[in-house]
Amino acid sequence: NQIQAVQHLLKTGKNKQEADKIMNHIEEQLAAAKTVHFCQNPIINSVLTVKMNTIKANGIETDILLNDCENLPFDNYDICSLFANLYDNAVEACQKIEENKERRITMRSSIKNDYFVLKIVNTCIEMPEIKSGKIKSDKNSDEHGYGTKIIDSITKKYNGTFTLRFKDNLMTAIAALKIE
C-alpha cells in the first residue's frame, strides 16, 4: 500500500518529499523486522513478517500454519496482495475489540482438489454490514477500503472463490485459487 502511494506521488510529480518520507519509513520497518519462517515461500514469509511487526498487530495472538506454499503458480504481486489484505482485514477487526478481551488470528493454507486454499479466522465483535454480497467498508472516505474487492478480484483471476462467514464472534475468510 505504501509503495503504491509512493508510485502515485512520483508519477504525478507531487510531493517528492512525502514519497521520500514513506520510503524511509518502509526501510526502517524492514530493518527492524525479524524475518520469521512461516512456510517455504520467501514472498509470503516477507509479507507476514512485515505485517506482524507493525504496531497495529501488537496485542493480537496469532497462530499461523501454512502448508503447500512452495512453487505456487500465481503472480507474486497477487500472492502479496492476497496475504496482505486478508491479514490487514483480520487485524482491523481485532482492533475493534477491547484490549482486555481476546484478540486472535488463525491462518491456515493447503492444497485441496487442485485449489490453493487460504483460510483466516479472527475474533470479531460484530457482523460487518454486507451490501451487494460484499462487506461494506466502515473506513473514512479518505482511506481505501478496497481489501475485500482486491481479494475477490485475485480469486476470480485464478478461477477461484472468496467467501466470508460470521458466527459466534468469529469471522472466517476463505480464498481459494485454482491451480492450473
C-alpha positions in Angstrom: 0.0 0.0 0.0 2.8 2.4 0.9 4.7 1.6 -2.2 1.6 2.3 -4.3 1.3 5.7 -2.6 5.0 6.4 -3.4 4.5 5.4 -7.0 1.4 7.7 -7.3 3.3 10.6 -5.7 6.2 10.2 -8.0 4.1 9.7 -11.2 2.1 12.8 -10.5 5.3 14.8 -9.7 3.8 16.0 -6.5 5.3 15.9 -3.1 8.6 14.1 -3.7 9.5 14.8 0.0 6.4 12.9 1.1 7.4 10.0 -1.1 10.9 10.0 0.5 9.3 10.0 4.0 7.2 7.0 3.1 10.2 5.1 1.6 12.3 5.9 4.7 9.6 4.5 6.9 9.4 1.3 4.8 13.2 0.9 5.1 13.0 1.4 8.9 10.3 -1.2 9.2 12.2 -3.7 7.1 15.4 -3.1 9.1 13.6 -3.6 12.4 11.6 -6.7 11.2 12.8 -10.1 12.3 12.2 -12.4 9.5 10.0 -15.4 10.5 9.8 -18.6 8.6 6.1 -19.5 8.1 6.5 -21.6 5.0 8.7 -22.5 2.0 7.7 -19.3 0.1 10.0 -16.4 0.8 7.5 -13.8 -0.5 4.8 -15.0 1.9 7.4 -15.0 4.7 8.3 -11.4 3.9 4.8 -10.1 3.7 3.8 -11.8 7.0 7.0 -10.7 8.8 6.4 -7.1 7.9 2.7 -7.2 8.7 3.3 -8.9 12.1 5.9 -6.4 13.1 3.6 -3.4 12.8 2.2 -1.6 15.8 -1.3 -2.5 14.6 -0.6 -6.2 15.1 0.5 -5.8 18.7 -1.7 -7.4 21.3 -3.2 -9.9 18.8 -2.5 -13.6 19.3 -1.6 -15.2 16.0 -1.5 -18.9 15.1 -0.1 -19.4 11.6 0.4 -22.8 10.0 1.0 -22.6 6.2 1.3 -25.7 4.1 1.7 -26.2 0.3 3.0 -22.7 -0.3 6.2 -23.6 -2.2 6.2 -23.2 -6.0 2.8 -21.6 -6.2 1.9 -20.9 -9.9 0.5 -17.4 -9.1 1.9 -14.0 -9.8 4.0 -12.8 -6.8 2.2 -9.5 -6.7 -1.1 -11.3 -6.4 0.2 -13.5 -3.6 1.5 -10.4 -1.7 -1.8 -8.7 -2.1 -3.9 -11.7 -1.1 -2.0 -12.4 2.1 -1.5 -8.7 3.0 -5.2 -7.8 2.5 -6.6 -10.8 4.3 -4.2 -10.2 7.2 -4.9 -6.4 7.3 -8.7 -7.1 7.4 -8.3 -9.5 10.3 -6.1 -7.1 12.2 -8.6 -4.3 11.7 -11.5 -6.4 13.0 -9.4 -7.4 16.1 -8.5 -3.8 16.8 -12.2 -3.0 17.3 -12.2 -5.4 20.3 -11.4 -4.0 23.7 -7.8 -4.6 24.7 -8.6 -6.8 27.7 -10.7 -9.2 25.5 -9.5 -12.0 23.3 -7.9 -10.8 20.0 -6.9 -13.7 17.8 -6.0 -14.5 14.2 -5.6 -18.0 12.9 -4.2 -18.6 9.4 -4.0 -21.9 7.5 -3.2 -22.9 4.0 -3.3 -26.1 2.0 -4.0 -27.6 -1.4 -7.3 -29.3 -1.8 -8.8 -30.6 -5.0 -6.5 -28.6 -7.3 -7.1 -25.4 -5.3 -4.7 -23.4 -3.1 -6.8 -22.6 -0.1 -6.0 -19.8 2.4 -8.2 -19.6 5.5 -8.1 -16.9 8.1 -10.3 -16.9 11.2 -10.3 -13.9 13.5 -12.2 -12.7 16.5 -14.7 -10.0 15.7 -17.2 -8.1 17.9 -20.0 -7.8 15.4 -21.1 -9.0 12.0 -20.0 -6.5 9.4 -22.6 -4.9 7.1 -22.9 -6.7 3.9 -24.1 -4.8 0.8 -24.5 -6.5 -2.6 -22.8 -9.6 -1.3 -19.7 -7.7 -0.2 -18.6 -6.3 3.2 -19.3 -2.6 3.4 -16.2 -0.7 4.4 -16.5 1.4 7.6 -13.4 3.4 6.7 -13.4 7.2 6.3 -13.7 8.4 2.7 -10.0 9.4 2.6 -9.0 5.8 3.3 -9.1 3.0 0.8 -11.4 0.2 2.0 -10.6 -1.9 -1.1 -9.2 -5.0 0.7 -12.1 -7.4 0.1 -12.5 -6.1 -3.5 -8.8 -6.9 -4.2 -9.1 -10.4 -2.6 -12.2 -11.1 -4.7 -10.5 -9.9 -7.8 -7.5 -12.1 -7.3 -9.6 -15.2 -6.6 -11.6 -14.6 -9.7 -8.4 -14.1 -11.8 -7.4 -17.7 -10.8 -10.9 -19.2 -11.3 -11.4 -19.4 -7.5 -13.7 -18.2 -4.8 -13.7 -15.8 -1.9 -16.2 -16.4 1.0 -16.8 -14.7 4.3 -18.7 -16.2 7.2 -19.5 -14.7 10.6 -20.5 -17.0 13.5 -20.1 -16.8 17.3 -17.9 -13.6 17.1 -15.6 -15.2 14.6 -15.0 -14.0 11.0 -13.8 -16.7 8.6 -12.4 -15.6 5.3 -11.6 -18.3 2.7 -9.8 -17.6 -0.5 -9.4 -20.5 -3.0 -7.3 -20.2 -6.2 -7.4 -22.8 -8.9 -4.0 -24.4 -9.7 -3.9 -24.9 -13.4 
